[in-house]
Amino acid sequence: MSPSLQPGSLALIENNKKPTNLQIFAYIENGKIEFARISQPDKKTMVLAFDHPMATPAVRAGKQCVAMRILGRVVWTGYNLSDDD
């Protein structure tokens, strides 16, 4: 599967949502904004799945979950198809 968000995409984030059903969420980890499909099987564990075909799922548990700041669910994306800037 190709990535849902292409480099340079704009994303509209609904910031009151908690991770459910592997929807795409924006989060901050180590000072960098990232995007992943996040599920939370329990309060101390998050599973991050990525659309890139070479990426493997990642698990964050305990202190790693606390260090992540979930910004919200991606509800819309837009990308300029033109080569002109």
Buried (B, 14 or more C-beta within 10 A) or exposed (E): EEEBBEEEBEBEBBEEBEBEEBBBBBBEBEEEEBBBBBBBEEEEBBBBBBBEEEEEEBEBEEEBBEEBEBBBBBEEBEEEEEEEE
